[in-house]
Amino acid sequence: MKKRGILVLIVAAGTGSRMHSETPKQYLKVGSPEKTLVEFSLHALQKALPEAHFFIAVQKGDTYIKNLTLTNARILETGGATREETVYNTLLAIKDEFDPESFVFVHDAARALVDPADVRALYTKALEEIHSKRAVGVVLAMALPDTVKRMNLNETLTEDIDRAGLIRIATPQVFPLHVLLIALKESKEATDESSAVRSLGLPVKALIGSAKNFKITNPDDLVLAKRLTESPMKTRVGIGYDSHRFVGNRKLILGGVHIPYEKGLDGHSDADVLTHAIIDALLGAAHLGNIGLLFPDSDPAYKGANSIALLKEVVKRLKENSWRILNVDTVLITEAPKINPHLKAIEGSLAQALGLTAEDVSVKPKTNEKLGFEGREEGMSAQAIAMIAKVN
Ligand code: MG
């Protein structure tokens, strides 16, 4: 007794000449994490038809498939000169194991974004149509929203075609094993299974599914497929604050830039209040602690430390944790000295340490209208916000 089952045949034997790529298109990668188109197709069909037997048809000597981990799928080196030859060769190789009434789903590996729900709906429709003998098979199709015309070799429009009733044929296409074997034996020139079956005079039905089931054929299709399969960027923001007291006989350092002034800021390090606020914003966004934990002022190593060097160390730690800095914005609150003449230098210095362009770093000086410790010119405070993104 032969097994009555659902057979899924993924055709991955093309050379993909239209993609202008060394790698055959079924092995190009999309998504995050990246997977090849053949893996995308297999996983979508396995999700839709977990009970099925899976076969992947490749060309003889295919070296790409060997590098993939494909579970519950048999690889057959049955690739032919044409797609229909490949399908026919594959069916010949497996036909003796299965009942001739078994359903065969033939799917193009390049239709990698097929919706599992559409495939399941196709199976339900195939059961109804085939058992009621209204059709011998069912194919997944897509609507045709565009106006269709014919054009000759001189790029002249030659015929307006009535769009009513026109659809785009996709895959999977489902037929009983014995029907496909007869049809493909008769017409190996057919461009899809439904044409071969229809050339026998047998009725085939279509199910309109998602337009995402387009065939990834050209470089533009690949760009679109990548966009549709990328995970949204994971971003975080962090906030930082710092303040330091003014004292005499100290250099005033802001964002790593020496600002000529009669006073400087007091502190264990160079007391660069602006850079300290940025460090805490970055550490907060990445949840990597805070400046006091990383660079304790009880540690003599940080006495007089160059805060820009500390910032660079923090940038390195974010990188090690797969975070990329998107932008940093800051507020610097002080009555004096005037900061605006030094903005370009400060933003440039910070951008360099952050690995950003000056456009992505903003410093906004403010007075405090004579209020509070900043207003009394006892000290200076800084606030910072940073946005970071996870690198895939
Ligand atoms: Mg500080």
Residues whose N, C-alpha, C, O or C-beta is under 5 A from the ligand:
A	BS01	MG	D242 S243 H276
